[in-house]
Amino acid sequence: MTAEVTAGPTGRRFRVGARAAAATAYVTCMTLVSLDSHVVNIMLPTLTREFDASLAVVKWSVLSYVLSMAIALPVAPWLSHRFGERRVFLVSTLAFVLASVACGAAQTLDQLVVVRVLQGLGAGVIGPLSTAMLYRAYPQAERARITRLLLMPIALGPALAPPLGGFVVEHLSWRVAFFINVPLGLLTVAVVWLGLPADRGAGRVPLNVAAFMTAGISLTGVIYVLGEAPALGWTDPVTVVVTLATVVALAVLLRVERRTSNPLLGISLLRERVFGYSNLATMLQTVGWLGGLYYVTPLLLQEVGGYSPVVAGLVLTCIPIGVVLSTQTVARAYDRVGPRMLTLVGQLGLAVTLLVLATFDGTTPLWAFCVTSFLAGLANGMAMVSLQASMFTHIGPDDLSRAATLLNVNRQASTAVGAGIATAIITSGLATAASSPLSYQMAFVVAAVASAAAGLAGIALPGPTRLPLPAAAAAEVVPEPVTRAG
C-alpha cells in the first residue's frame, strides 16, 4: 500500500509505502523516547550549575518526564479508538517536537520541568501507537525479518545516550540535546502523513475514568517508589504512603478491568498464552538487561574504576553491536528454530555474561568489559528477536493498540523495577564499603537470576512450527492507495 502526493507544477508524485512509513515511525519514535529517557541523566551536573539548584531539585527534570509518560501510556489506546490512530499519532508527535523546542529554550528550572511534563505526555502516546501501526502494517510471517531493524532503537538508545549526552554537554550546549529531536520528529510526521491512510476513529467511545486514574497512579507509583526509595529510605513516610497508594490503585485497576465491558488497557489479553508468556519473559529480560547490564555497568566503571561518563558510555556501545550481529542470523533461523529455543538459549547466555561481569572490579581492563558487553548483546539479541516477533501472534487488529500499550507499560515498569533493585543493592553496600565493588557484583548476580528466569518463561512459547496468522489478521482487507493533492 502506498500514498501519493503531487508537488510542483510538473505534477511529479512522491510515493511513500505504508510499511516504510510505519517502520520509520517506529524506529524514530522509539529512538526519541529512549534517548530522552536517558540522555538528561548525563546533564544533571551541568543543570545544577546552570540553574544554581541542588541535584535533588534538578532531578525533577528527569522524573517529570518519566512520570508524565507513565500517565499518558494507559490512555493511548482510548485516544486511538476515539479520534483515529494516525491523527492522534501526528498530533502527539508534533506536541513532542514543540515541547522539545521549549525544553531547549527554558530559562528557569521551573520552566524546564513543566515542558518536560508536556514532552513526556507526547512520548507516552507515540510509543504504543508507533508499535501498533508497525504490527498492523506487517503480517506475522514477516515480523521476524523486520525485527532486525526495529530492535535497533531499543538497543541503541540506552547505549548512545551517555556518550552523546557527554559530547553535547562538553562541546556544545545541553540545550542542543533537546533540539536534536526536532528534525527527527518532523521527519516522522512527514512520512506518516504521506504514507499511512487517514482514519476517523470510532467516534464517541467513553473513557473508563476509573481505569485511567488507577492505571496512572499504579505506574507512576511504581516508578517513583523504586526511583526514590533508595535515597529517601524504605521506611520514609512518603515512601510508605506512595507504596500503599500504588498497591491499592493496582488492586482497583485489576478489579475494574476485569468487570467492565469497556476496558482501558485490556489486561485480559495477557490470558492469551503466547502474548502473556512473551510479556512475562520481556519483563524479566528487561530487569536483567536494562536494570542490570545497562544500569550497573557504567556505575561500576565510574564509581569504582574511576572512568568518565563518556568512556563508560562507549563501553556500552559494544552491546548493540552484538545485538545487530545476532539479529541478522537469528531472524533468518526464526521459523526453523522457533521462539522457545531462541529465548531460552539467549537469556541463559545473557545470564552467563552477567555472572562474568559479577567477577569484575575497578582493576579489570576495559577490553574485558567491552568483550563481555558484546557477548551479552549477542545473547540477548536472540531473545529480543523471538519475543518481538511472536508476541502479537494471536492478537487481532482491533486489540493491537491495547496490546502495544501493555507492552510499553511492561517495559517502563520493569525498567524501573530493575534499576530500583540494583540501586537498593548498591546503596546498601556503599553504606558499609564506599569503594568496594561487592555491591555492584551482587547487583549483577540478581540481574543474572532475572535473565535466567526469562529464559525459563520462554519454554512456554511455540517451538519451530511456523506460527499461524490470527484469523482476524488473515481476513483483513488492505485498503486501496490514498491519493492526496498537494
C-alpha positions as CSV (number, residue, x, y, z in Angstrom):
1,M,0.0,0.0,0.0
2,T,1.3,3.4,-0.9
3,A,0.2,7.0,-0.6
4,E,0.9,9.6,-3.3
5,V,1.2,13.4,-3.1
6,T,1.5,15.7,-6.0
7,A,4.1,18.5,-5.7
8,G,5.1,21.4,-8.0
9,P,3.9,22.5,-11.5
10,T,5.3,19.3,-13.1
11,G,2.8,17.2,-11.1
12,R,5.6,14.8,-10.0
13,R,4.4,12.3,-7.5
14,F,6.3,11.1,-4.4
15,R,5.4,7.7,-3.2
16,V,5.7,6.5,0.4
17,G,4.9,2.9,1.2
18,A,2.7,2.2,4.3
19,R,5.1,-0.3,5.6
20,A,8.1,2.0,5.2
21,A,6.1,4.8,6.9
22,A,5.2,2.5,9.8
23,A,8.7,1.2,10.2
24,T,10.2,4.7,10.0
25,A,7.7,6.0,12.6
26,Y,8.6,3.1,15.0
27,V,12.4,3.5,14.7
28,T,12.4,7.3,15.0
29,C,9.9,7.4,17.8
30,M,11.4,4.7,19.9
31,T,14.8,6.3,19.4
32,L,13.5,9.7,20.5
33,V,11.7,8.3,23.6
34,S,14.7,6.1,24.6
35,L,17.2,8.9,24.2
36,D,15.1,11.4,26.1
37,S,14.7,8.9,28.9
38,H,18.4,8.5,29.4
39,V,20.4,11.5,28.0
40,V,19.2,14.0,30.6
41,N,20.9,11.9,33.3
42,I,24.2,13.0,31.9
43,M,23.2,16.6,32.0
44,L,22.3,16.7,35.7
45,P,25.6,18.1,37.0
46,T,25.5,20.8,34.3
47,L,21.9,21.7,35.1
48,T,22.7,22.1,38.8
49,R,25.3,24.7,37.8
50,E,23.1,26.3,35.1
51,F,20.1,26.8,37.4
52,D,22.0,27.1,40.7
53,A,20.0,24.3,42.3
54,S,20.6,21.1,44.2
55,L,20.8,17.7,42.5
56,A,17.6,16.6,44.3
57,V,15.7,19.5,42.8
58,V,17.2,19.2,39.3
59,K,16.4,15.5,39.3
60,W,12.7,16.5,38.7
61,S,13.7,17.4,35.1
62,V,14.1,13.6,34.7
63,L,11.2,12.5,37.0
64,S,8.7,14.9,35.4
65,Y,9.3,13.3,32.0
66,V,9.2,9.7,33.2
67,L,6.1,10.1,35.4
68,S,4.1,12.1,32.8
69,M,4.9,9.5,30.2
70,A,3.6,6.8,32.6
71,I,0.3,8.8,33.0
72,A,-0.1,9.1,29.2
73,L,0.6,5.4,28.3
74,P,-2.7,3.9,29.6
75,V,-4.8,6.5,27.7
76,A,-3.1,5.9,24.3
77,P,-5.5,3.1,23.2
78,W,-8.6,5.2,24.0
79,L,-7.3,8.2,22.1
80,S,-6.6,6.0,19.1
81,H,-10.0,4.4,19.1
82,R,-11.8,7.7,19.8
83,F,-10.0,10.1,17.3
84,G,-8.1,7.8,14.9
85,E,-4.7,6.2,15.3
86,R,-2.9,8.3,12.6
87,R,-4.4,11.6,13.7
88,V,-3.5,11.1,17.4
89,F,0.0,10.0,16.5
90,L,0.6,13.1,14.3
91,V,-0.7,15.5,16.9
92,S,1.3,13.8,19.7
93,T,4.5,13.8,17.7
94,L,4.1,17.5,16.9
95,A,3.4,18.1,20.6
96,F,6.6,16.2,21.5
97,V,8.6,18.3,19.0
98,L,7.2,21.6,20.3
99,A,7.9,20.6,23.9
100,S,11.5,19.7,22.9
101,V,12.0,23.2,21.5
102,A,10.6,24.6,24.7
103,C,12.9,22.4,26.8
104,G,15.9,23.8,24.9
105,A,14.7,27.3,25.3
106,A,13.8,27.1,29.0
107,Q,15.3,29.9,31.1
108,T,14.5,28.6,34.5
109,L,14.3,25.1,36.1
110,D,10.6,25.5,36.7
111,Q,10.0,26.1,33.0
112,L,12.1,23.1,32.1
113,V,10.2,20.8,34.5
114,V,6.8,22.0,33.1
115,V,7.7,21.5,29.5
116,R,9.3,18.1,30.3
117,V,5.9,17.1,31.6
118,L,4.4,18.0,28.2
119,Q,7.2,16.2,26.4
120,G,6.6,13.1,28.5
121,L,2.8,13.2,27.7
122,G,3.6,13.2,24.0
123,A,6.2,10.4,24.4
124,G,3.7,8.2,26.3
125,V,1.3,8.3,23.4
126,I,3.6,7.9,20.4
127,G,5.4,4.9,21.9
128,P,2.5,2.4,21.9
129,L,0.8,3.9,18.8
130,S,4.0,3.5,16.7
131,T,4.2,-0.1,17.9
132,A,0.5,-0.7,16.9
133,M,1.0,0.9,13.5
134,L,4.0,-1.3,12.9
135,Y,2.3,-4.6,13.6
136,R,-0.8,-3.5,11.7
137,A,1.4,-3.0,8.6
138,Y,3.4,-6.2,8.8
139,P,1.8,-9.7,8.9
140,Q,3.1,-12.3,11.3
141,A,5.1,-14.1,8.7
142,E,7.3,-11.0,8.0
143,R,7.8,-9.8,11.6
144,A,11.0,-11.8,12.3
145,R,12.7,-10.3,9.3
146,I,11.7,-6.7,10.0
147,T,12.6,-7.1,13.7
148,R,16.3,-7.0,12.8
149,L,15.8,-3.3,12.0
150,L,13.2,-2.5,14.6
151,L,15.2,-3.7,17.6
152,M,17.9,-1.1,17.0
153,P,16.3,1.9,18.8
154,I,15.7,-0.3,21.9
155,A,19.3,-1.4,21.9
156,L,20.9,1.8,20.8
157,G,19.0,4.4,22.9
158,P,20.5,3.4,26.4
159,A,23.9,2.8,24.9
160,L,24.2,6.1,22.8
161,A,22.7,8.4,25.5
162,P,25.8,8.6,27.7
163,P,28.4,9.4,25.0
164,L,26.0,11.6,23.1
165,G,25.0,13.5,26.2
166,G,28.6,13.8,27.3
167,F,29.7,15.1,23.9
168,V,26.9,17.6,23.6
169,V,27.3,19.0,27.1
170,E,31.1,19.2,26.9
171,H,31.5,20.6,23.3
172,L,28.1,22.3,22.5
173,S,25.3,23.0,25.0
174,W,22.8,21.0,27.0
175,R,20.1,22.7,25.0
176,V,21.3,21.1,21.8
177,A,20.3,17.7,23.1
178,F,16.6,18.7,23.0
179,F,16.9,20.5,19.7
180,I,18.1,17.2,18.1
181,N,14.6,15.9,18.5
182,V,13.2,18.5,16.1
183,P,14.4,17.1,12.7
184,L,13.7,13.5,13.6
185,G,10.2,14.4,14.9
186,L,9.3,16.4,11.8
187,L,10.6,13.6,9.5
188,T,8.3,11.2,11.3
189,V,5.3,13.5,10.9
190,A,6.0,13.9,7.2
191,V,6.5,10.2,6.5
192,V,3.4,9.1,8.4
193,W,1.2,11.8,6.9
194,L,2.3,10.8,3.4
195,G,2.4,7.0,3.9
196,L,-0.5,6.0,6.1
197,P,-4.1,6.4,5.2
198,A,-6.3,8.7,7.3
199,D,-8.6,7.1,9.8
200,R,-11.6,8.7,11.6
201,G,-11.7,6.6,14.8
202,A,-14.8,5.1,16.3
203,G,-16.5,8.3,17.4
204,R,-17.9,8.7,20.9
205,V,-16.0,6.0,22.8
206,P,-16.4,6.5,26.5
207,L,-13.3,6.8,28.6
208,N,-13.0,4.4,31.5
209,V,-12.1,7.1,34.0
210,A,-11.6,4.7,37.0
211,A,-9.2,2.5,35.0
212,F,-7.4,5.6,33.7
213,M,-6.8,7.1,37.1
214,T,-5.8,3.8,38.8
215,A,-3.5,2.9,35.9
216,G,-1.8,6.2,36.1
217,I,-1.4,6.1,39.9
218,S,-0.2,2.5,39.8
219,L,2.5,3.0,37.1
220,T,3.7,6.4,38.4
221,G,3.8,5.0,41.9
222,V,5.9,2.0,40.9
223,I,8.4,4.3,39.0
224,Y,8.5,6.9,41.8
225,V,9.0,4.4,44.7
226,L,11.6,2.4,43.0
227,G,13.4,5.5,41.8
228,E,13.3,7.5,45.1
229,A,13.0,4.9,47.9
230,P,16.8,4.0,47.9
231,A,17.6,7.7,48.6
232,L,14.6,8.5,50.9
233,G,14.6,5.2,52.7
234,W,12.0,2.4,52.6
235,T,10.6,3.5,55.9
236,D,10.3,7.2,55.0
237,P,6.7,8.4,55.4
238,V,6.5,9.5,51.7
239,T,7.7,6.1,50.5
240,V,5.3,4.2,52.7
241,V,2.3,6.4,51.7
242,V,3.1,6.2,47.9
243,T,3.7,2.4,48.2
244,L,0.3,1.8,49.9
245,A,-1.5,4.1,47.3
246,T,0.2,2.2,44.5
247,V,-0.9,-1.2,45.8
248,V,-4.5,-0.1,46.4
249,A,-4.7,1.5,43.0
250,L,-3.3,-1.6,41.3
251,A,-5.9,-3.8,43.1
252,V,-8.7,-1.5,42.0
253,L,-7.4,-1.4,38.4
254,L,-7.4,-5.2,38.1
255,R,-10.9,-5.3,39.5
256,V,-12.2,-2.6,37.2
257,E,-10.6,-4.0,34.1
258,R,-11.9,-7.5,34.9
259,R,-15.5,-6.4,35.4
260,T,-16.0,-3.7,32.8
261,S,-17.2,-4.1,29.2
262,N,-15.1,-1.2,28.2
263,P,-11.5,-2.0,29.4
264,L,-8.8,0.7,29.0
265,L,-5.7,-1.5,28.9
266,G,-7.3,-4.8,28.1
267,I,-5.4,-6.7,30.8
268,S,-7.4,-9.8,29.9
269,L,-5.2,-10.0,26.7
270,L,-2.5,-11.4,29.0
271,R,-4.5,-14.6,29.2
272,E,-3.6,-15.4,25.6
273,R,-0.7,-17.9,26.1
274,V,1.9,-16.5,23.7
275,F,1.2,-12.9,24.5
276,G,1.1,-13.5,28.2
277,Y,4.3,-15.5,28.5
278,S,6.1,-13.2,26.0
279,N,5.3,-10.3,28.3
280,L,6.5,-12.2,31.3
281,A,9.8,-13.1,29.6
282,T,10.1,-9.5,28.4
283,M,9.6,-8.2,32.0
284,L,12.3,-10.5,33.4
285,Q,14.6,-9.8,30.4
286,T,14.3,-6.0,30.9
287,V,15.0,-6.3,34.6
288,G,18.3,-8.2,33.8
289,W,19.2,-6.3,30.7
290,L,18.3,-2.6,31.2
291,G,18.2,-2.7,35.0
292,G,21.4,-4.8,35.3
293,L,23.7,-4.6,32.3
294,Y,22.9,-1.1,31.1
295,Y,22.4,0.4,34.6
296,V,25.1,-1.3,36.7
297,T,28.0,-1.5,34.2
298,P,28.5,2.3,33.8
299,L,28.2,2.8,37.6
300,L,30.9,0.2,38.3
301,L,33.2,1.8,35.7
302,Q,32.7,5.3,37.0
303,E,32.4,4.8,40.8
304,V,34.9,2.0,41.2
305,G,37.0,2.2,38.1
306,G,37.2,6.0,38.0
307,Y,36.4,6.3,34.3
308,S,34.5,9.2,32.8
309,P,30.8,9.0,31.7
310,V,31.9,9.2,28.1
311,V,34.3,6.2,28.4
312,A,31.6,4.2,30.3
313,G,29.1,5.1,27.5
314,L,31.5,3.9,24.8
315,V,31.8,0.6,26.5
316,L,28.0,0.2,26.4
317,T,28.1,0.7,22.6
318,C,29.5,-2.8,22.4
319,I,26.1,-4.1,23.4
320,P,24.1,-3.0,20.3
321,I,27.0,-4.2,18.1
322,G,26.4,-7.7,19.5
323,V,22.6,-7.2,19.1
324,V,23.0,-6.3,15.4
325,L,25.2,-9.3,14.5
326,S,22.9,-11.6,16.5
327,T,19.6,-10.4,14.9
328,Q,21.0,-10.8,11.4
329,T,21.4,-14.5,11.9
330,V,18.5,-15.2,14.3
331,A,15.9,-13.6,12.1
332,R,16.7,-16.0,9.3
333,A,16.5,-19.0,11.6
334,Y,13.4,-17.9,13.4
335,D,10.9,-20.2,11.6
336,R,13.2,-23.2,11.8
337,V,14.2,-22.8,15.5
338,G,11.2,-21.1,17.0
339,P,10.9,-18.5,19.8
340,R,11.0,-21.1,22.5
341,M,14.6,-22.2,22.0
342,L,15.8,-18.8,20.9
343,T,14.5,-17.2,24.1
344,L,15.8,-20.0,26.4
345,V,19.3,-20.0,24.9
346,G,19.6,-16.2,24.6
347,Q,18.5,-15.5,28.1
348,L,20.7,-18.2,29.6
349,G,23.6,-16.8,27.6
350,L,22.8,-13.3,29.0
351,A,22.8,-14.7,32.5
352,V,26.2,-16.2,32.0
353,T,27.7,-12.9,30.8
354,L,26.2,-11.1,33.8
355,L,27.8,-13.6,36.1
356,V,31.1,-13.0,34.4
357,L,30.6,-9.2,35.0
358,A,30.0,-10.1,38.6
359,T,33.6,-11.1,38.9
360,F,34.9,-7.7,37.6
361,D,36.1,-4.8,39.7
362,G,37.9,-1.5,39.2
363,T,41.2,-3.2,38.1
364,T,39.5,-5.2,35.3
365,P,40.8,-3.9,31.9
366,L,38.4,-2.1,29.6
367,W,38.7,-4.6,26.8
368,A,37.3,-7.3,29.1
369,F,34.2,-5.1,29.8
370,C,33.9,-4.5,26.0
371,V,34.1,-8.2,25.1
372,T,31.7,-9.2,27.8
373,S,29.2,-6.5,26.8
374,F,29.5,-7.5,23.2
375,L,28.7,-11.2,24.1
376,A,25.8,-10.0,26.3
377,G,24.3,-8.2,23.3
378,L,24.9,-11.2,21.1
379,A,23.0,-13.5,23.5
380,N,20.2,-11.0,24.3
381,G,19.6,-10.3,20.6
382,M,18.4,-13.9,20.2
383,A,15.7,-13.5,22.7
384,M,14.8,-10.0,21.6
385,V,14.0,-11.1,18.0
386,S,11.9,-14.1,19.1
387,L,9.9,-12.2,21.7
388,Q,9.3,-9.2,19.5
389,A,8.2,-11.4,16.5
390,S,6.0,-13.8,18.4
391,M,4.3,-11.6,20.9
392,F,1.3,-10.5,18.8
393,T,0.7,-13.8,17.0
394,H,-2.9,-14.2,18.2
395,I,-3.7,-10.5,18.8
396,G,-6.3,-9.3,16.3
397,P,-6.2,-5.8,14.6
398,D,-8.9,-4.4,17.0
399,D,-6.7,-5.2,20.0
400,L,-3.3,-4.1,18.7
401,S,-3.4,-0.6,20.4
402,R,-4.2,-2.1,23.8
403,A,-1.6,-4.9,23.4
404,A,1.1,-2.4,22.3
405,T,0.3,-0.2,25.3
406,L,0.5,-3.2,27.7
407,L,3.9,-4.0,26.2
408,N,5.1,-0.4,26.7
409,V,3.8,-0.3,30.2
410,N,5.6,-3.5,30.9
411,R,8.9,-2.1,29.6
412,Q,8.6,1.1,31.6
413,A,7.6,-0.6,34.9
414,S,10.2,-3.4,34.6
415,T,13.0,-0.9,33.7
416,A,12.1,0.9,36.9
417,V,12.0,-2.4,38.9
418,G,15.4,-3.4,37.6
419,A,17.0,0.0,38.3
420,G,15.3,0.2,41.7
421,I,16.5,-3.3,42.7
422,A,20.1,-2.5,41.5
423,T,20.1,0.9,43.3
424,A,18.9,-0.7,46.5
425,I,21.6,-3.3,46.4
426,I,24.3,-0.8,45.5
427,T,23.4,1.8,48.1
428,S,23.1,-0.7,50.9
429,G,26.6,-1.9,50.0
430,L,28.1,1.5,49.8
431,A,26.9,2.3,53.3
432,T,29.5,-0.1,54.6
433,A,32.2,0.0,51.9
434,A,32.2,3.0,49.7
435,S,34.9,1.9,47.3
436,S,34.1,-1.9,47.3
437,P,32.9,-3.5,44.0
438,L,31.0,-6.1,46.0
439,S,27.6,-4.3,45.9
440,Y,27.8,-3.9,42.1
441,Q,28.8,-7.5,41.7
442,M,25.7,-8.6,43.8
443,A,23.5,-6.4,41.5
444,F,24.9,-8.3,38.5
445,V,24.1,-11.7,40.2
446,V,20.5,-10.6,40.8
447,A,20.2,-9.4,37.2
448,A,21.6,-12.8,36.0
449,V,18.9,-14.6,38.0
450,A,16.2,-12.5,36.3
451,S,17.6,-13.2,32.9
452,A,17.7,-17.0,33.6
453,A,14.1,-16.8,34.8
454,A,13.2,-15.0,31.5
455,G,14.7,-18.0,29.6
456,L,12.6,-20.4,31.6
457,A,9.5,-18.4,30.9
458,G,10.3,-18.7,27.2
459,I,9.8,-22.5,27.5
460,A,6.0,-21.8,27.2
461,L,6.4,-20.2,23.8
462,P,5.9,-22.1,20.5
463,G,8.5,-24.4,19.0
464,P,9.9,-24.4,15.4
465,T,6.5,-24.9,13.8
466,R,5.6,-21.8,11.7
467,L,3.3,-19.6,13.7
468,P,-0.2,-19.2,12.1
469,L,-1.7,-15.9,11.3
470,P,-4.6,-15.0,13.5
471,A,-7.9,-15.3,11.7
472,A,-8.7,-11.6,12.1
473,A,-5.4,-10.6,10.5
474,A,-5.7,-13.1,7.7
475,A,-9.1,-11.8,6.8
476,E,-8.0,-8.2,6.9
477,V,-8.6,-6.3,3.7
478,V,-5.8,-4.0,2.6
479,P,-7.2,-0.5,1.7
480,E,-6.7,1.0,-1.7
481,P,-3.9,3.5,-2.1
482,V,-4.8,7.0,-0.9
483,T,-4.1,10.0,-3.2
484,R,-3.6,13.5,-1.7
485,A,-3.3,16.5,-3.9
486,G,-0.6,18.9,-2.8
